[in-house]
Amino acid sequence: MFKTEFEFRLPCGYLDEEGELHRDGVMRRATAADEILPLRDPRVTKNQAYLAVILLSRVITRLGSVATVTPKVIENLFATDMAYLQDMYNRVNALDDQHDSVTCPHCQQMFRPEGRGSGESLATPSIN
């Protein structure tokens, strides 16, 4: 069965305005719209790094008892948790092993394409 939602536990946790710590959440697989639509956001056009904030706010469907995961919530995560979620996003949206290879339409030869690694998205820039 194709899995579309993935549970996680943040290393540090999101500390809300009332001082409550939220660590457990759910992330869903991203759609094409999740990666494309944020590119139009003025915050992203001014600062490309903000793309990860908006993207994560779209794909995280639950974070503790937080009613809605907004970009503001993602902005207030500890850097450790932000890095954890970006890595998880890339793993969740990676190609399955059976789909890592492609077939050349001309010679029918199977090969693994070069370039970004499986699941590495322009929307989640590397933190290295």
C-alpha positions as CSV (number, residue, x, y, z in Angstrom):
1,M,0.0,0.0,0.0
2,F,1.3,3.5,-0.9
3,K,2.0,5.5,2.2
4,T,1.1,9.2,2.1
5,E,1.5,10.2,5.8
6,F,4.5,9.8,8.1
7,E,4.6,10.4,11.8
8,F,7.6,12.1,13.4
9,R,8.9,13.3,16.8
10,L,11.0,16.5,16.8
11,P,14.3,16.4,18.5
12,C,13.6,19.6,20.5
13,G,10.0,20.5,19.9
14,Y,8.0,23.6,19.1
15,L,7.5,25.8,22.1
16,D,4.2,27.8,21.7
17,E,3.3,31.2,23.2
18,E,1.8,29.5,26.3
19,G,5.0,27.5,26.9
20,E,3.6,24.2,25.8
21,L,6.0,21.9,24.0
22,H,4.8,20.1,20.8
23,R,7.0,17.3,19.5
24,D,4.8,14.7,17.8
25,G,3.5,15.4,14.3
26,V,2.5,14.1,10.9
27,M,4.0,15.0,7.5
28,R,2.3,14.1,4.3
29,R,3.9,13.5,0.9
30,A,4.2,16.7,-1.1
31,T,2.3,17.4,-4.3
32,A,3.6,19.4,-7.3
33,A,1.5,22.3,-6.1
34,D,3.2,22.2,-2.8
35,E,6.5,22.9,-4.5
36,I,5.3,25.2,-7.2
37,L,2.8,27.6,-5.6
38,P,5.2,28.9,-2.8
39,L,7.5,30.2,-5.5
40,R,5.0,33.0,-6.2
41,D,5.0,34.1,-2.5
42,P,6.6,37.5,-2.1
43,R,8.5,36.3,1.0
44,V,10.2,33.7,-1.2
45,T,11.0,36.1,-4.0
46,K,12.7,38.3,-1.4
47,N,14.5,35.5,0.4
48,Q,14.8,32.0,-1.3
49,A,15.5,30.4,2.0
50,Y,11.9,31.1,3.1
51,L,10.7,28.6,0.5
52,A,11.4,25.7,3.0
53,V,9.4,27.5,5.7
54,I,6.3,27.7,3.4
55,L,6.7,24.3,2.0
56,L,7.0,22.6,5.4
57,S,3.9,24.5,6.6
58,R,2.0,23.0,3.7
59,V,3.0,19.4,4.3
60,I,3.0,19.2,8.1
61,T,-0.6,18.3,8.8
62,R,-0.3,17.9,12.6
63,L,2.1,19.2,15.3
64,G,1.1,18.3,18.8
65,S,-2.1,20.2,19.6
66,V,-1.3,23.2,17.4
67,A,-4.6,24.0,15.5
68,T,-2.9,25.0,12.2
69,V,0.7,24.7,11.2
70,T,1.4,28.1,9.7
71,P,4.7,29.6,8.3
72,K,4.9,31.5,11.7
73,V,5.0,28.1,13.5
74,I,7.8,26.9,11.3
75,E,9.7,30.1,11.7
76,N,9.7,29.5,15.5
77,L,11.1,26.0,15.3
78,F,14.6,25.5,16.7
79,A,17.2,25.1,14.0
80,T,17.7,21.5,15.0
81,D,14.0,20.7,14.3
82,M,14.0,22.7,11.0
83,A,17.0,20.6,9.8
84,Y,15.3,17.4,11.0
85,L,12.1,18.3,9.1
86,Q,13.9,19.2,5.9
87,D,15.8,15.9,6.0
88,M,12.5,14.1,6.6
89,Y,10.8,15.9,3.7
90,N,13.6,14.7,1.4
91,R,13.3,11.1,2.6
92,V,9.5,11.1,2.4
93,N,9.5,12.4,-1.1
94,A,12.4,10.3,-2.4
95,L,11.8,7.9,-5.2
96,D,11.3,4.3,-4.1
97,D,14.3,2.0,-4.9
98,Q,12.3,0.3,-7.7
99,H,11.8,3.7,-9.4
100,D,15.4,5.0,-9.1
101,S,16.2,3.8,-12.6
102,V,14.8,5.1,-15.8
103,T,14.6,3.6,-19.3
104,C,16.1,5.5,-22.3
105,P,13.3,6.0,-24.8
106,H,15.8,5.5,-27.7
107,C,17.8,2.4,-26.8
108,Q,15.7,1.0,-23.9
109,Q,18.8,0.8,-21.7
110,M,18.1,1.2,-17.9
111,F,20.2,3.7,-16.1
112,R,20.2,5.9,-13.0
113,P,19.9,9.6,-13.8
114,E,22.6,12.0,-12.5
115,G,22.0,15.3,-10.8
116,R,20.2,15.8,-7.5
117,G,19.9,12.8,-5.3
118,S,16.6,11.0,-5.0
119,G,14.1,13.2,-3.1
120,E,16.3,16.3,-3.0
121,S,14.1,19.2,-3.8
122,L,14.8,22.7,-4.9
123,A,12.2,23.6,-2.3
124,T,14.3,22.3,0.6
125,P,17.8,23.7,0.1
126,S,20.7,21.9,1.7
127,I,21.8,23.3,5.1
128,N,25.4,22.3,4.6
